[in-house]
Every structure is written in structure tokens, then in C-alpha cells.
Amino acid sequence: MKIVIRSFVIFWQLLALVTVLNASALGQTHYERTFTKPVSDVQRVVDDLRESSRGRLPTLEGFVETPDQPLERYGRGYYECTFQVTPTSPEGAKVQAIAKITAWYTDPAPARSGYRVLVSNGHVENDLLDQIQDALGPNSAVEAAKPAPRGGASSGGIRPQIQTDSTALSPEESSSRKGPDGGGHSLPPRQPTPSVAPAPAAAAGESVESMKLRRANDEKQSRELTAQIKSLEDVLHNQVRPTDLAVVKKSGTPILTRPSEGSQLLLTGDAEDEFQIIEVEGGWIHIQISGASRGWLRRSQVELPADYAKTETAEQASPSTGPFTISRQETNSFGGNWEPLKGKVVKVIWVEPSSGSTSTSPRQKLDFAKAQFLKTYAEVSSATSPFQGVVIVFDSADGGQIAATLASLKQMAAGDLSEAAFWKQCSLDPPESFQDAPKP
């Protein structure tokens, strides 16, 4: 989880810089409104609105300008709006709203997928400005929302205007632009459309050569900023992403203490929540929640990475054809008195004779146990394992159990321990269940 958190911290730092560069280089439109209220009253309303000025978007359509790629490739839209309050007179204040909208872009080439910044079309800004106006009073605004100058206006320049009504919005119009719950997430019936801004006029006394030089410098700076944006986007698209994350499909998904129905509920997961996979056991996924906290999710309620999904399919397609079949697996404290694992967390594998098997020999038990020990060790050694040992329980009349520590499994897997020496380091209970009967 530390890797995931660190990746997201880096991502948001880069994303903030990309947003600033986008606003400068692309001339992102800012929306503002002037109110006939003291700046202290306006600031108080803006502060109260900050909690609802960020969150997920129900859809991107109607909230952003048409991106460079098909809109259906974008998902997980998120908005964050910032406000700047400045006094215009002793009894007046101006509020500027700037929305940053990000979304996950799914590229046909997976390596190029990642979060991208999209240009707001003013929907978010206008809805929030409407809420400020409603809180201050329907007749408190002296101007409808309009975009601020793109890149700043020079002295004597002409401020770009937008197509709006000549009067402020009525209370009925303002209310109609909100959702049924009073929030600002529904598509408004109309949006202010910025008109084409005339070319800025020359400042008084400015020569033609000076204007050309200034324009050349602006174009150079724009090219440099565009190159920086492209570089940062490449970093975001190619950042290392963990390949062992399970993604929750639906909100309210239960995370349990054990891999069985009716187990104690730890918490519920939201849609798109991601958890690091510890292991996959049949229809259950063992996950790391945070720190030493662990839990279990049903396999059908998460999306697994491609490698895990392929492994699961292969295991389902190739059932065991040996003398034993695994009936269930669980994680629990070792209940025996064997000192190396007494009171420690172990993985318990329950096995029973396969269908059609009438009897099994001690040799068959040992061979099956060895293969299962090596398979289990290969699965848990690739990640931080909560287990300190593995126990195989033979659920049959002539059964018994074999317990081994991870240290012994590691030595056997590396070839540093012979099979005979390995069994001597294990707990065979009872020993006679794994020994051939003496010849008469």
C-alpha cells in the first residue's frame, strides 16, 4: 500500500503542475461574478461552499470541452474548484471560479493509459457561482458569469465577452440549473458560450516592431510550456503501477475476516477501491487493507489483474487428478503444541481423498504434501506473507496432519535440504499415519 500511496502523491504533484501549465499555455477560461455584498459576507459563503467544491462527476459529457480523444475512453471524472474573492468596492466583491477536471484515460495501448486533465466548459463553475448567489440572495449579483481574459489583457486591450442574457439570472433560472438534491451536478439547460475575442489593441505609444517582438516571445513561451506539458503527461502515462491490485466492482462490497460465508464483517468497500492481493484461494481473495490489517473479498466481487485472472482460469480448468483433492483453505493460529509454530499464524490446507479413491498410502500422502508445500511456498514467497508456516490436514479415516515452517520450506525449495531431512524438521501428527506398516 505504501507503493500505491507514494505513486498517488507523485501523481497529484505532477497533475497540479500540469494544470498550471495548461491554464497558462492553453488560455483556460475562468468564470467570475460580481456581487453587491461586503467581501466578508461573500468570503463566508465561499468558505461554507468548499466542502461541495470537489468530488466525482456523474458523467463527463456536458462538463468538459471536447477532448483530443473520444470521450467514451475517459472515466472516473473528478472535479475540484478553487475560488478567489476580491473586493470591488466597500459594498461589493468579485468571485472568480476556476475548475480543474481530471479523468482516467483508457488507451488502446495500456502503457499510455493514465489520468489526464480536461478543459471545463463552465458547467461546474456556473453551478457553484449560482449556489453562492442563492446564499447571498437572488438579486445580489450585478453580472452573470463571464470568463476572465485568456492569458491576461494588455493596457488598452479588449476583454473577451460571453453570450449571456442582459440581466442577471432569475431565481427560477438559477434553481433550474441545480440537481434535484440542491447540488450542482446536473446538466444546466444552457451554458454561456465564450465569443471569439478580438485581437488585443496596441498599448498607447507601442510600435509595430515592439508588438511583433512581444508576440514572438509569447509564442516561444507557449511552445516551451506545451513541450513541458507533453513531457509531464508522458511521465504520468508511464509511471509504475502495481500489478497486484484487486479493484472492487460495486460500493457496499463486504470485506470479511475469514474466507467463508457468515464471517465477521470488517468494513465495506466502495466502487473502484483498490487493495493489494496477498493470495487467491478458490473463490476468495486475501487482501492487505493497511499496515498489518488483512481481509477477504469474494472473487466475483472484484476485478483481478490479467496475470491473476489467467492463473485462476488455469486452476479451474485443470482439476486435481491425484489421490487427494483440496476441500478448503483458511488462515488461522496454529492450535497444536509443536513449538516452532505454537500460537503463530499459519495457512491450513484441508484435503480429502479424490472421488473413486478407496485408500491411500503413507507414501502418497507425503508425495502430495511435498508438492503442495512447494506450490504454496512459491505463491506466498513473492509477496510479504502473513504466514509463518503451512499445515496440511488429511481429512480421512487414516488421516493426520503435517506442519512445516516457512524457513524449512525455503531451504527445501532452494535445494539446500533433502527430502528426508525436511520431513525430520516437520511435525507429523500422528507419525504412524505417514509410515508404512512394518513387514511381518
C-alpha positions as CSV (number, residue, x, y, z in Angstrom):
1,M,0.0,0.0,0.0
2,K,3.0,2.3,0.6
3,I,3.8,2.0,-3.1
4,V,0.3,2.9,-4.0
5,I,0.2,5.9,-1.7
6,R,3.6,7.2,-2.9
7,S,2.5,6.8,-6.5
8,F,-0.6,8.9,-5.9
9,V,1.3,11.6,-4.1
10,I,3.7,11.9,-7.0
11,F,0.7,11.8,-9.4
12,W,-1.1,14.7,-7.8
13,Q,2.0,16.8,-7.6
14,L,2.6,16.4,-11.3
15,L,-1.1,16.9,-12.0
16,A,-1.1,20.2,-10.2
17,L,1.9,21.4,-12.3
18,V,0.2,20.2,-15.5
19,T,-2.9,22.1,-14.6
20,V,-1.0,25.4,-14.0
21,L,0.9,25.0,-17.3
22,N,-2.4,24.1,-19.1
23,A,-4.0,27.3,-17.8
24,S,-1.1,29.4,-18.9
25,A,-0.4,27.8,-22.3
26,L,-3.9,27.0,-23.4
27,G,-5.7,30.0,-22.1
28,Q,-8.2,28.1,-19.9
29,T,-11.4,30.2,-19.3
30,H,-12.0,31.4,-15.8
31,Y,-15.6,32.3,-14.7
32,E,-16.4,35.1,-12.3
33,R,-19.3,37.0,-10.9
34,T,-19.6,40.4,-9.1
35,F,-21.9,40.7,-6.0
36,T,-23.4,43.7,-4.2
37,K,-22.4,42.4,-0.8
38,P,-19.4,43.1,1.5
39,V,-16.4,41.0,0.8
40,S,-16.6,39.4,4.4
41,D,-20.2,38.1,3.6
42,V,-19.1,36.8,0.2
43,Q,-16.0,35.1,1.7
44,R,-18.1,33.4,4.4
45,V,-20.4,31.9,1.8
46,V,-17.5,30.8,-0.3
47,D,-15.8,29.1,2.7
48,D,-19.1,27.3,3.5
49,L,-19.2,26.0,-0.1
50,R,-15.7,24.5,-0.1
51,E,-16.8,21.1,1.0
52,S,-19.0,20.7,-2.1
53,S,-16.5,22.3,-4.4
54,R,-14.8,18.9,-5.1
55,G,-15.9,15.4,-5.9
56,R,-16.6,12.8,-8.5
57,L,-18.6,13.7,-11.6
58,P,-21.6,11.5,-12.5
59,T,-20.5,11.8,-16.2
60,L,-18.0,13.9,-18.2
61,E,-20.5,14.7,-21.0
62,G,-21.7,18.3,-20.5
63,F,-19.0,19.2,-18.1
64,V,-15.9,19.4,-20.4
65,E,-14.8,20.7,-23.8
66,T,-14.4,18.0,-26.4
67,P,-11.0,16.3,-25.7
68,D,-8.4,15.2,-28.3
69,Q,-9.6,11.6,-27.9
70,P,-13.1,10.1,-27.9
71,L,-14.9,11.0,-24.7
72,E,-16.0,7.4,-24.1
73,R,-12.4,6.5,-23.4
74,Y,-12.5,8.7,-20.3
75,G,-13.9,7.7,-16.9
76,R,-13.7,8.3,-13.2
77,G,-14.2,12.0,-13.6
78,Y,-13.2,14.2,-10.7
79,Y,-13.6,18.0,-10.3
80,E,-12.0,20.5,-7.9
81,C,-13.0,24.2,-8.0
82,T,-11.0,27.0,-6.4
83,F,-12.3,30.5,-5.7
84,Q,-10.6,33.9,-5.5
85,V,-12.6,36.6,-3.7
86,T,-11.5,40.3,-4.3
87,P,-13.3,43.5,-3.2
88,T,-14.6,45.8,-5.9
89,S,-16.0,48.5,-3.5
90,P,-16.8,48.8,0.2
91,E,-20.1,47.0,-0.5
92,G,-19.1,44.8,-3.4
93,A,-16.9,41.8,-4.1
94,K,-15.9,39.7,-7.1
95,V,-15.7,35.9,-7.1
96,Q,-13.6,34.0,-9.7
97,A,-14.1,30.3,-10.0
98,I,-11.5,28.0,-11.6
99,A,-12.4,24.3,-12.1
100,K,-9.8,21.6,-12.6
101,I,-11.3,18.4,-14.1
102,T,-9.4,15.1,-14.3
103,A,-10.4,11.7,-15.7
104,W,-8.8,8.3,-16.3
105,Y,-8.0,7.8,-20.0
106,T,-8.0,4.2,-21.3
107,D,-5.8,4.0,-24.3
108,P,-5.8,1.0,-26.7
109,A,-2.1,0.7,-25.7
110,P,-2.3,0.1,-21.9
111,A,1.1,1.7,-21.3
112,R,-0.3,5.1,-22.4
113,S,-3.4,4.9,-20.1
114,G,-3.5,7.3,-17.1
115,Y,-5.1,10.3,-15.6
116,R,-5.4,13.4,-17.8
117,V,-6.6,17.0,-17.3
118,L,-9.6,18.1,-19.3
119,V,-10.8,21.6,-20.0
120,S,-14.0,22.6,-18.1
121,N,-16.8,24.0,-20.2
122,G,-18.1,26.2,-17.3
123,H,-20.8,23.9,-16.0
124,V,-19.1,23.3,-12.7
125,E,-18.1,27.0,-12.2
126,N,-21.5,28.3,-13.1
127,D,-23.3,25.9,-10.8
128,L,-21.1,26.8,-7.9
129,L,-21.5,30.6,-8.6
130,D,-25.2,30.0,-8.7
131,Q,-25.1,28.5,-5.2
132,I,-23.1,31.5,-4.0
133,Q,-25.7,33.8,-5.5
134,D,-28.6,31.9,-3.9
135,A,-26.9,32.0,-0.5
136,L,-26.4,35.8,-0.8
137,G,-29.8,36.5,-2.3
138,P,-31.2,36.1,-5.8
139,N,-30.7,39.8,-6.6
140,S,-27.2,40.0,-5.2
141,A,-25.3,39.6,-8.5
142,V,-24.7,42.5,-10.8
143,E,-23.0,40.4,-13.5
144,A,-23.7,37.0,-14.9
145,A,-20.8,34.5,-15.1
146,K,-18.2,35.5,-17.6
147,P,-14.8,34.2,-18.5
148,A,-11.7,36.2,-17.4
149,P,-9.2,37.3,-20.1
150,R,-7.1,34.4,-21.6
151,G,-3.5,35.0,-20.7
152,G,-4.2,38.5,-19.4
153,A,-5.2,41.6,-21.3
154,S,-2.7,44.4,-22.1
155,S,-3.3,48.0,-21.4
156,G,-6.0,49.1,-23.9
157,G,-6.9,45.6,-24.8
158,I,-10.5,44.4,-25.2
159,R,-11.8,42.0,-22.6
160,P,-13.4,38.8,-24.2
161,Q,-17.2,38.6,-23.5
162,I,-19.6,35.7,-23.4
163,Q,-23.1,35.3,-24.8
164,T,-25.5,35.8,-21.9
165,D,-28.8,37.5,-21.1
166,S,-28.6,41.2,-20.5
167,T,-29.9,40.8,-16.9
168,A,-28.9,38.6,-14.0
169,L,-30.4,35.1,-13.8
170,S,-33.8,34.9,-12.1
171,P,-34.3,32.7,-9.0
172,E,-36.3,30.3,-11.2
173,E,-33.5,30.0,-13.7
174,S,-30.9,29.7,-11.0
175,S,-32.8,26.9,-9.3
176,S,-33.4,25.0,-12.6
177,R,-29.7,24.7,-13.1
178,K,-29.3,22.6,-9.9
179,G,-29.9,18.9,-9.4
180,P,-32.9,17.6,-7.5
181,D,-30.9,17.4,-4.3
182,G,-29.9,21.0,-4.5
183,G,-26.3,20.2,-5.6
184,G,-24.6,21.4,-8.7
185,H,-24.1,18.2,-10.7
186,S,-27.0,18.2,-13.2
187,L,-26.6,19.4,-16.7
188,P,-27.9,23.0,-17.0
189,P,-30.4,23.9,-19.8
190,R,-27.9,26.3,-21.3
191,Q,-24.3,27.2,-20.9
192,P,-22.6,30.6,-21.6
193,T,-20.6,30.3,-24.7
194,P,-17.4,32.4,-25.0
195,S,-17.3,34.5,-28.1
196,V,-14.2,34.9,-30.2
197,A,-12.0,37.6,-28.6
198,P,-10.8,40.4,-30.9
199,A,-7.1,40.8,-31.3
200,P,-5.7,43.0,-28.5
201,A,-5.2,46.6,-29.4
202,A,-1.8,48.1,-29.2
203,A,-0.9,50.0,-26.0
204,A,-0.7,53.7,-26.4
205,G,2.7,54.6,-27.9
206,E,3.7,50.9,-28.6
207,S,5.4,50.5,-32.0
208,V,4.6,47.7,-34.6
209,E,8.1,46.2,-34.1
210,S,7.5,46.1,-30.3
211,M,4.2,44.3,-30.8
212,K,5.9,41.7,-33.2
213,L,8.6,41.1,-30.7
214,R,6.1,40.6,-27.8
215,R,4.1,38.2,-29.9
216,A,7.2,36.2,-30.9
217,N,8.1,35.9,-27.2
218,D,4.6,34.8,-26.3
219,E,4.6,32.2,-29.0
220,K,8.0,30.9,-27.8
221,Q,6.9,30.7,-24.3
222,S,3.7,28.8,-25.4
223,R,5.8,26.3,-27.3
224,E,8.1,25.7,-24.3
225,L,5.1,25.2,-22.0
226,T,3.5,22.8,-24.4
227,A,6.7,20.8,-24.5
228,Q,6.8,20.7,-20.7
229,I,3.1,19.6,-20.6
230,K,3.8,16.8,-23.1
231,S,6.8,15.6,-21.0
232,L,4.8,15.6,-17.8
233,E,2.0,13.7,-19.4
234,D,4.5,11.1,-20.6
235,V,5.7,10.7,-17.1
236,L,2.2,10.2,-15.8
237,H,1.3,7.7,-18.5
238,N,4.4,5.7,-18.0
239,Q,4.5,5.8,-14.2
240,V,5.0,2.4,-12.5
241,R,1.7,1.0,-11.4
242,P,1.4,-2.1,-9.1
243,T,0.3,-5.2,-10.9
244,D,-1.2,-7.0,-7.9
245,L,-4.2,-4.8,-7.1
246,A,-7.8,-6.1,-6.9
247,V,-10.4,-3.4,-7.8
248,V,-13.8,-3.5,-6.1
249,K,-16.7,-3.6,-8.6
250,K,-19.6,-2.2,-6.5
251,S,-20.0,0.1,-3.5
252,G,-21.0,-1.7,-0.3
253,T,-18.9,-4.8,-1.0
254,P,-18.3,-6.6,2.3
255,I,-14.7,-7.3,3.4
256,L,-14.7,-10.2,5.8
257,T,-12.3,-11.6,8.5
258,R,-12.3,-15.1,7.0
259,P,-12.9,-16.7,3.6
260,S,-16.3,-18.1,4.4
261,E,-19.9,-17.0,4.3
262,G,-21.2,-15.6,7.6
263,S,-17.7,-14.4,8.7
264,Q,-17.4,-11.2,10.7
265,L,-17.6,-8.0,8.6
266,L,-14.5,-5.8,8.8
267,L,-15.7,-3.0,6.6
268,T,-17.4,-2.3,3.2
269,G,-15.5,-1.3,0.1
270,D,-16.5,1.4,-2.4
271,A,-16.6,1.0,-6.2
272,E,-13.1,1.5,-7.7
273,D,-11.3,0.8,-4.3
274,E,-8.0,-0.9,-4.8
275,F,-6.4,-3.4,-2.5
276,Q,-3.1,-5.3,-2.7
277,I,-3.6,-9.0,-3.3
278,I,-1.9,-11.4,-0.9
279,E,-3.2,-14.6,-2.4
280,V,-6.1,-16.1,-4.4
281,E,-7.8,-19.1,-2.8
282,G,-10.5,-20.5,-4.9
283,G,-13.5,-18.1,-4.8
284,W,-11.8,-15.8,-2.3
285,I,-9.2,-13.1,-2.5
286,H,-6.9,-12.4,0.5
287,I,-6.1,-8.7,0.6
288,Q,-4.0,-6.2,2.6
289,I,-6.1,-3.3,3.8
290,S,-3.5,-1.2,5.6
291,G,-0.4,-2.0,7.6
292,A,-1.0,-5.4,9.2
293,S,-4.7,-5.3,8.6
294,R,-5.9,-8.1,6.3
295,G,-9.3,-9.2,4.9
296,W,-11.1,-11.4,2.4
297,L,-13.2,-10.5,-0.6
298,R,-15.3,-12.8,-2.8
299,R,-13.7,-13.4,-6.2
300,S,-16.8,-12.5,-8.1
301,Q,-16.9,-9.0,-6.5
302,V,-13.5,-7.7,-7.7
303,E,-11.6,-7.3,-10.9
304,L,-8.3,-9.1,-10.9
305,P,-5.1,-8.2,-12.9
306,A,-4.6,-10.2,-16.0
307,D,-2.0,-12.5,-14.6
308,Y,-4.1,-13.5,-11.6
309,A,-7.2,-14.0,-13.8
310,K,-5.2,-16.3,-16.1
311,T,-3.9,-18.3,-13.1
312,E,-7.4,-18.7,-11.7
313,T,-8.8,-19.8,-15.1
314,A,-6.0,-22.4,-15.5
315,E,-6.6,-23.8,-12.0
316,Q,-10.3,-24.1,-12.6
317,A,-9.7,-25.8,-16.0
318,S,-7.2,-28.3,-14.6
319,P,-8.7,-30.1,-11.5
320,S,-6.6,-32.4,-9.5
321,T,-6.4,-35.9,-10.8
322,G,-4.2,-37.3,-8.0
323,P,-5.4,-39.3,-5.0
324,F,-6.3,-36.2,-3.0
325,T,-8.4,-33.1,-3.6
326,I,-8.2,-29.8,-1.7
327,S,-11.5,-29.2,0.0
328,R,-10.9,-25.8,1.7
329,Q,-8.2,-23.4,2.8
330,E,-8.0,-21.0,5.7
331,T,-5.7,-18.7,7.7
332,N,-5.7,-19.3,11.4
333,S,-3.5,-19.6,14.5
334,F,-1.8,-22.9,14.9
335,G,-3.7,-24.8,17.6
336,G,-1.1,-27.6,18.2
337,N,1.7,-27.8,20.7
338,W,4.5,-28.0,18.2
339,E,6.9,-25.3,19.5
340,P,8.1,-23.9,16.1
341,L,4.5,-22.8,15.2
342,K,2.7,-22.7,18.5
343,G,0.3,-19.7,18.6
344,K,1.6,-18.4,15.2
345,V,-0.4,-17.6,12.0
346,V,-0.4,-20.5,9.5
347,K,-2.1,-21.4,6.3
348,V,-4.2,-24.5,6.7
349,I,-5.0,-26.7,3.7
350,W,-7.7,-29.3,4.1
351,V,-7.5,-32.3,1.7
352,E,-9.6,-35.4,1.2
353,P,-9.4,-38.5,-0.9
354,S,-10.4,-37.9,-4.5
355,S,-13.6,-39.4,-5.8
356,G,-13.0,-43.0,-6.5
357,S,-10.0,-43.4,-4.2
358,T,-10.7,-46.2,-1.7
359,S,-7.5,-46.0,0.2
360,T,-4.2,-44.0,0.2
361,S,-0.7,-45.0,1.3
362,P,1.6,-43.0,3.5
363,R,3.9,-42.5,0.5
364,Q,1.1,-41.0,-1.5
365,K,0.4,-38.6,1.4
366,L,4.0,-37.5,1.7
367,D,4.3,-37.0,-2.1
368,F,1.1,-35.0,-2.2
369,A,2.2,-32.9,0.8
370,K,5.6,-32.2,-0.7
371,A,4.1,-31.0,-4.0
372,Q,1.5,-28.8,-2.1
373,F,4.2,-27.4,0.2
374,L,6.4,-26.3,-2.7
375,K,3.4,-24.9,-4.6
376,T,2.2,-22.9,-1.6
377,Y,5.6,-21.6,-0.8
378,A,6.0,-20.3,-4.4
379,E,2.7,-18.4,-4.1
380,V,3.4,-16.7,-0.8
381,S,7.2,-16.1,-1.1
382,S,6.7,-13.5,-3.9
383,A,5.0,-11.0,-1.5
384,T,5.0,-10.1,2.1
385,S,3.4,-13.1,3.7
386,P,1.4,-13.1,6.9
387,F,2.0,-16.8,7.4
388,Q,4.8,-18.3,9.4
389,G,4.0,-21.9,8.4
390,V,1.8,-24.2,6.3
391,V,-0.3,-27.1,7.7
392,I,-1.8,-29.8,5.5
393,V,-4.7,-31.8,7.1
394,F,-5.7,-35.1,5.6
395,D,-9.4,-35.3,6.3
396,S,-10.0,-39.1,6.2
397,A,-10.2,-42.1,8.5
398,D,-6.5,-42.8,8.2
399,G,-5.6,-39.0,8.0
400,G,-3.3,-36.9,10.1
401,Q,-1.6,-33.6,9.6
402,I,1.8,-32.3,8.5
403,A,3.1,-28.9,9.6
404,A,6.1,-27.1,8.2
405,T,7.7,-23.7,8.9
406,L,8.4,-21.2,6.0
407,A,12.1,-21.4,6.9
408,S,12.1,-25.2,6.2
409,L,10.1,-24.7,3.0
410,K,12.6,-22.1,1.8
411,Q,15.5,-24.5,2.4
412,M,13.8,-27.3,0.5
413,A,12.7,-25.1,-2.4
414,A,16.3,-23.9,-2.7
415,G,17.6,-27.4,-2.8
416,D,19.5,-26.9,0.5
417,L,17.6,-29.6,2.3
418,S,17.0,-33.2,1.3
419,E,13.5,-34.7,1.5
420,A,14.4,-36.9,4.4
421,A,15.9,-34.0,6.3
422,F,12.9,-31.9,5.5
423,W,10.4,-34.4,7.0
424,K,12.5,-34.5,10.2
425,Q,12.1,-30.7,10.5
426,C,8.3,-31.1,10.1
427,S,5.6,-32.1,12.6
428,L,3.9,-35.4,11.5
429,D,0.9,-36.0,13.7
430,P,0.5,-38.9,14.3
431,P,3.8,-40.2,12.9
432,E,2.3,-43.7,12.1
433,S,-0.1,-42.2,9.6
434,F,2.9,-41.3,7.4
435,Q,4.9,-44.5,7.9
436,D,4.5,-47.8,6.1
437,A,3.4,-50.7,8.3
438,P,6.3,-53.0,9.2
439,K,6.5,-56.2,7.2
440,P,5.6,-59.4,9.2
